[in-house]
Amino acid sequence: MNESNRKAVWKAIQTTGDLIKGALPPSMKHPAGRNPYAHVASCVKSKWGMSYKDIPDEEVVDVIDFLNYLSVAINDAFQ
């Protein structure tokens, strides 16, 4: 992924993390609270099988659409 797309996806990950902050359920593995940004990055990695930085440029719009979907789905599921 080129630098400008990488920055756009990272910004979308941050925005999604901001939107789901406090919406993730508590976990015994995270006694200090869950990191919504790491959770979002993990969801991207789980769906594409690679870090967001390694996703092809052609799929940037799909990643951003997925992040938009994710913010709505998590908020609906846990609030």
trRosetta pair geometry for C-beta under 8 A, 3 or more apart (Angstrom, degrees):
i j d omega theta_ij theta_ji phi_ij phi_ji
1 5 4.8 -119 -177 92 100 119
1 6 5.0 129 114 -66 115 85
1 9 7.2 -23 173 6 158 142
1 52 7.6 -31 11 147 161 62
1 53 5.9 -140 43 -168 119 41
1 54 6.9 -141 -3 -107 100 3
1 55 5.7 32 -55 69 125 66
1 56 6.8 163 -74 -156 75 11
1 57 5.5 142 -127 -72 61 67
1 60 7.0 120 -137 -78 115 103
2 5 5.1 84 59 17 77 105
2 6 6.8 -139 98 -11 35 93
2 57 5.8 28 2 -90 93 126
3 6 5.5 -55 -144 35 29 115
3 7 6.4 29 158 -18 64 104
4 7 5.8 -52 -149 35 32 110
4 8 6.4 33 151 -20 64 106
5 8 5.5 -53 -147 36 35 113
5 9 6.3 31 156 -16 68 104
5 57 5.4 -179 -17 -125 169 82
5 60 4.7 -99 -155 -97 117 144
6 9 6.0 -55 -146 38 29 107
6 10 6.3 28 154 -18 64 108
6 52 7.5 126 -138 124 71 93
6 53 5.6 34 -128 -122 116 75
7 10 5.7 -54 -144 38 31 111
7 11 6.3 34 155 -21 65 105
8 11 5.7 -53 -149 35 29 112
8 12 6.5 29 151 -17 63 106
8 60 6.7 49 85 -173 126 126
8 64 7.2 -40 141 -76 104 127
9 12 5.5 -54 -149 38 35 113
9 13 6.4 40 150 -22 66 101
9 44 8.0 106 177 -140 118 159
9 52 5.1 -173 138 170 136 124
9 55 7.6 145 -109 52 167 128
9 60 6.3 -115 -62 -142 108 87
9 63 5.5 -3 -123 115 116 140
9 64 6.8 -118 -107 -67 69 83
9 67 7.9 162 -153 -31 70 146
10 13 5.4 -48 -148 33 35 114
10 14 6.5 36 151 -18 65 102
10 52 7.2 149 -72 105 66 141
11 14 5.7 -52 -150 36 32 112
11 15 6.3 34 151 -19 65 105
12 15 5.6 -50 -143 37 33 113
12 16 6.2 34 155 -18 65 105
12 63 7.4 124 83 123 148 93
12 64 5.0 -117 -117 -121 165 83
12 67 4.7 107 151 84 111 164
12 68 7.9 -60 -163 -47 114 74
13 16 5.8 -55 -146 39 29 110
13 17 6.2 33 152 -21 63 108
13 37 6.3 77 146 -152 98 79
13 40 5.0 156 -155 114 81 128
13 41 5.8 45 -155 -70 140 79
13 44 7.1 -60 -98 -22 114 144
13 52 6.7 -106 -56 -37 137 171
13 67 6.5 -106 -82 -122 50 139
14 17 5.5 -54 -146 37 30 114
14 18 6.4 35 153 -22 64 103
14 37 6.4 5 -106 -115 56 113
15 18 5.6 -51 -151 32 31 113
15 19 6.5 29 151 -18 63 106
15 67 7.6 82 73 148 97 128
15 71 7.8 -45 122 -74 81 149
16 19 5.6 -56 -150 36 33 112
16 20 6.4 10 160 -2 68 110
16 36 7.8 -154 119 152 70 106
16 40 4.8 131 100 -126 121 147
16 67 4.6 -112 -56 -176 144 99
16 68 7.6 -115 -90 -73 108 31
16 70 5.9 33 -160 85 136 113
16 71 4.6 -130 -137 -66 80 107
17 20 6.3 -68 -141 47 28 94
17 21 6.5 55 154 -57 63 88
17 35 8.0 -18 -149 160 123 66
17 36 4.1 138 -155 112 76 99
17 37 3.8 11 -112 -79 159 65
17 39 7.4 136 -113 52 88 89
17 40 5.1 -109 -67 0 84 138
18 21 5.8 -27 -153 -13 31 118
18 36 7.6 167 -44 96 18 140
19 23 8.0 -12 129 0 60 140
19 71 4.3 26 94 -153 144 122
19 75 6.8 -66 151 -54 97 126
20 23 4.5 -93 -164 46 67 123
20 24 6.4 63 153 -40 107 87
20 36 4.8 169 87 -151 96 129
20 39 7.3 -107 103 83 140 132
20 40 7.2 152 36 -63 137 108
20 70 7.7 -52 -49 135 141 89
20 71 5.9 -133 -46 -130 97 68
20 74 4.6 8 -121 102 126 142
20 75 6.4 -125 -104 -58 73 80
21 36 4.9 -113 -85 -1 59 153
23 36 7.6 69 43 -108 87 127
23 74 5.4 103 117 139 133 99
23 75 5.4 -72 -130 -99 157 57
23 78 4.7 118 172 83 79 122
23 79 5.6 -54 -129 -48 98 105
24 27 7.8 -35 143 -19 108 107
24 34 4.4 -82 98 74 142 146
24 36 6.1 -171 -16 -93 126 83
24 39 6.0 -155 -88 -68 148 171
24 74 7.1 -26 -78 -172 70 123
24 78 6.5 3 -106 158 20 176
25 78 5.8 -137 -48 -132 81 124
26 30 7.7 -150 -166 76 57 94
26 33 7.8 -67 -119 -115 76 54
26 34 7.5 -167 -125 -19 34 106
27 30 4.6 53 72 29 105 97
27 34 5.9 76 17 -69 115 112
28 31 7.1 11 -163 -71 42 78
30 33 6.1 -54 144 103 108 14
30 34 4.7 88 104 -81 162 64
30 35 7.5 -141 -142 -6 141 73
34 38 7.9 -131 176 62 75 106
34 39 6.2 42 160 -50 115 129
35 38 4.0 50 96 17 118 113
35 39 6.5 169 91 -17 61 85
36 39 5.3 -53 -146 35 36 117
36 40 6.3 38 156 -21 68 102
37 40 5.9 -51 -149 34 31 109
37 41 6.5 28 153 -14 63 107
38 41 5.7 -54 -145 40 33 110
38 42 6.1 37 153 -23 65 108
39 42 5.6 -57 -149 36 28 114
39 43 6.5 32 151 -23 63 102
40 43 5.6 -50 -151 30 33 113
40 44 6.7 34 151 -17 64 101
40 67 6.8 50 -168 -130 117 96
40 70 6.6 123 -129 124 87 148
41 44 5.7 -51 -153 34 35 112
41 45 6.4 34 150 -17 66 107
41 51 7.8 -1 -178 -145 102 73
41 52 6.4 -94 -139 -12 81 120
42 45 5.6 -54 -145 39 33 112
42 46 6.1 37 153 -23 65 105
43 46 5.6 -52 -145 35 30 114
43 47 6.4 26 157 -16 64 107
43 66 7.9 -174 130 149 108 113
43 70 5.8 118 122 -127 158 144
44 47 6.0 -59 -148 38 28 106
44 48 6.1 -8 167 13 67 114
44 51 7.9 45 107 -165 109 33
44 52 4.9 13 129 -72 149 100
44 55 7.7 -82 170 -39 110 140
44 63 6.4 41 -137 -148 116 102
44 66 7.0 124 -106 104 77 134
44 67 7.4 -3 -76 -74 110 93
45 48 6.6 -71 -132 55 23 86
45 49 7.3 53 177 -125 56 5
45 50 6.5 -121 -137 93 71 16
45 51 5.9 -4 -100 -92 104 40
45 52 7.2 -80 -62 -36 73 69
46 49 7.8 18 -173 -70 18 44
47 66 6.4 -179 99 -163 171 153
48 52 7.7 105 44 -94 146 51
48 55 5.3 -30 179 -96 161 112
48 59 7.4 129 -117 132 129 152
48 63 7.4 -12 -50 -95 141 101
50 54 4.1 -94 156 83 125 124
50 55 6.2 161 83 -65 111 66
51 54 4.8 85 60 6 82 103
51 55 7.7 -128 98 -23 47 80
52 55 5.8 -35 -155 3 42 118
52 63 6.6 111 -139 -158 97 146
55 59 5.2 -100 167 77 108 122
55 60 7.3 139 110 -78 116 56
55 63 6.0 108 112 -64 165 138
56 59 5.2 84 68 8 82 103
57 60 5.9 -16 -164 -27 47 113
59 62 4.7 -51 -167 42 75 120
59 63 6.0 81 133 -28 85 95
60 63 5.6 -53 -150 33 33 112
60 64 6.5 28 155 -14 67 105
61 64 5.8 -55 -147 39 32 108
61 65 6.2 35 152 -20 66 106
62 65 5.6 -53 -146 38 31 113
62 66 6.3 35 153 -22 64 105
63 66 5.6 -54 -150 35 30 114
63 67 6.5 31 151 -20 64 104
64 67 5.6 -49 -147 34 34 113
64 68 6.6 39 151 -19 63 101
65 68 5.7 -52 -152 34 33 113
65 69 6.4 34 150 -17 65 105
66 69 5.6 -54 -149 38 33 113
66 70 6.1 38 151 -26 66 106
67 70 5.4 -48 -143 33 32 117
67 71 6.7 35 157 -22 63 99
68 71 6.1 -52 -152 29 30 108
68 72 6.9 21 153 -9 62 106
69 72 6.1 -66 -157 41 32 106
69 73 5.9 26 154 -18 71 114
70 73 5.7 -57 -138 40 29 109
70 74 6.0 24 166 -16 67 109
71 74 6.4 -55 -141 38 24 105
71 75 6.4 20 160 -13 60 113
72 75 6.0 -63 -148 42 27 108
72 76 6.1 24 157 -17 65 112
73 76 5.8 -59 -145 39 27 109
73 77 6.0 21 160 -18 64 114
74 77 5.8 -59 -140 39 28 109
74 78 6.0 -15 175 16 66 114
75 78 7.0 -77 -131 52 19 82
75 79 5.4 -19 -174 13 62 128
76 79 7.2 -61 -106 44 11 90
